[in-house]
Amino acid sequence: MPVSTETRPRPHVHHRPHRGRSLRRTVYHMLGGDGHDDPWVKAVDWFLIVMIVLNVLAVVLESIEHLSIAHGPVFHTFDLFSVAVFSVEYLLRLWTAVEMDETEYHHPVWGRLRWMVSAMAIIDLLSVLPFYLGMFVEMDLRAIRVLRVLRVFKLGRYSMAITVMVAVARQEARAISAVLFVMMVVLVFTSSLMYLFEHRTQPHVFADIPTSMWWSVVTLTTLGYGDMVPITPLGRLLGGFTAVLGVGMIALPAGVLASGFSEQMRVRREEYREAVERALEDGAITRRERRMLDDTRLRLGLSEEEASLVLEDAVRHPHPCPHCGKSVHEPGRPHDGD
């Protein structure tokens, strides 16, 4: 049978330049955009973390009068240096925002605008904004100094615990909203009754319902400052009932958050296990797959011990292939679904 020598024209393939070699991509990587495993990335992270901690410490120490008088120029110089560092960081993050993996950030204008309204971008801006406002608007210098403590929220970018808690808050948003709504109803109800019972006897203490809400908040949280105390029998009865009710009300959001945190960690371990099983499909884990698993572990906020336990469990008890029912990483036995 003759073999045809006719060749079909190949479709034109547009080759994009390697983004990893661009300066903007390099800066994005150095700021932790591609993970935090690289030694240079870790060095940048630790430098920024130390700067944030020192800034918060400076705010605390500067509030001591004799230290502020004796070392005022030192505090001012350090503040100028910090503002310069954080300003450059903000501008670099704004410049490299288009390198993020999410497609909504790829547009050179709208992508950067979307980044600017993100939570961490707003925190980055607030960390330097008081300094620049003080240059153009007359403000209390003490207020400007105290507002520098906002820089502590920049640590949220480097803290996996905060990242997990934010994810839990999003996951349990409906449950938390329901609990807060119930607490608000109880707050209004108890403060209204206390105003009804105590206003005639103590018109200056329980002057109105909004004032009585302070008593209700203090009692529901079981703090009991003692600045507002009911003296009538009905008022004391309501006070005791509110205090007992407060014990259960405070436990509700704590239980919701604890349950959500446990569920979030379970989901993250399961996601990491899926990544491990994909890497083990050929029976071994290559260096590239190991780096991928390390990046996945860091992104999910798992410790090395947790990742090791998940890896050992995946090796000992592999999930069967959904197509052929065989082990997903049994060497030499391809899957029917591959």
Rosetta blueprint (number, residue, H / E / L):
1 M L
2 P L
3 V L
4 S L
5 T L
6 E L
7 T L
8 R L
9 P L
10 R L
11 P L
12 H L
13 V L
14 H L
15 H L
16 R L
17 P L
18 H L
19 R H
20 G H
21 R H
22 S L
23 L H
24 R H
25 R H
26 T H
27 V H
28 Y H
29 H H
30 M H
31 L L
32 G L
33 G L
34 D L
35 G L
36 H L
37 D L
38 D L
39 P H
40 W H
41 V H
42 K H
43 A H
44 V H
45 D H
46 W H
47 F H
48 L H
49 I H
50 V H
51 M H
52 I H
53 V H
54 L H
55 N H
56 V H
57 L H
58 A H
59 V H
60 V H
61 L H
62 E H
63 S L
64 I L
65 E H
66 H H
67 L H
68 S H
69 I H
70 A H
71 H L
72 G H
73 P H
74 V H
75 F H
76 H H
77 T H
78 F H
79 D H
80 L H
81 F H
82 S H
83 V H
84 A H
85 V H
86 F H
87 S H
88 V H
89 E H
90 Y H
91 L H
92 L H
93 R H
94 L H
95 W H
96 T L
97 A H
98 V H
99 E H
100 M L
101 D L
102 E L
103 T H
104 E H
105 Y H
106 H L
107 H L
108 P L
109 V L
110 W H
111 G H
112 R H
113 L H
114 R H
115 W H
116 M H
117 V L
118 S L
119 A H
120 M H
121 A H
122 I H
123 I H
124 D H
125 L H
126 L H
127 S L
128 V L
129 L H
130 P H
131 F H
132 Y H
133 L H
134 G H
135 M H
136 F H
137 V L
138 E L
139 M L
140 D L
141 L H
142 R H
143 A H
144 I H
145 R H
146 V H
147 L H
148 R H
149 V H
150 L H
151 R H
152 V H
153 F H
154 K H
155 L H
156 G H
157 R H
158 Y L
159 S L
160 M H
161 A H
162 I H
163 T H
164 V H
165 M H
166 V H
167 A H
168 V H
169 A H
170 R H
171 Q H
172 E L
173 A H
174 R H
175 A H
176 I H
177 S H
178 A H
179 V H
180 L H
181 F H
182 V H
183 M H
184 M H
185 V H
186 V H
187 L H
188 V H
189 F H
190 T H
191 S H
192 S H
193 L H
194 M H
195 Y H
196 L H
197 F H
198 E H
199 H L
200 R L
201 T L
202 Q L
203 P L
204 H L
205 V L
206 F L
207 A L
208 D L
209 I H
210 P H
211 T H
212 S H
213 M H
214 W H
215 W H
216 S H
217 V H
218 V H
219 T H
220 L H
221 T L
222 T L
223 L L
224 G L
225 Y L
226 G L
227 D L
228 M L
229 V L
230 P L
231 I L
232 T L
233 P H
234 L H
235 G H
236 R H
237 L H
238 L H
239 G H
240 G H
241 F H
242 T H
243 A H
244 V H
245 L H
246 G H
247 V H
248 G H
249 M H
250 I H
251 A H
252 L H
253 P H
254 A H
255 G H
256 V H
257 L H
258 A H
259 S H
260 G H
261 F H
262 S H
263 E H
264 Q H
265 M H
266 R H
267 V H
268 R H
269 R H
270 E H
271 E H
272 Y H
273 R H
274 E H
275 A H
276 V H
277 E H
278 R H
279 A H
280 L L
281 E L
282 D L
283 G L
284 A L
285 I L
286 T L
287 R H
288 R H
289 E H
290 R H
291 R H
292 M H
293 L H
294 D H
295 D H
296 T H
297 R H
298 L H
299 R H
300 L H
301 G L
302 L L
303 S L
304 E H
305 E H
306 E H
307 A H
308 S H
309 L H
310 V H
311 L H
312 E H
313 D H
314 A H
315 V H
316 R H
317 H L
318 P L
319 H L
320 P E
321 C L
322 P L
323 H L
324 C L
325 G L
326 K L
327 S E
328 V L
329 H L
330 E L
331 P L
332 G L
333 R L
334 P L
335 H L
336 D L
337 G L
338 D L
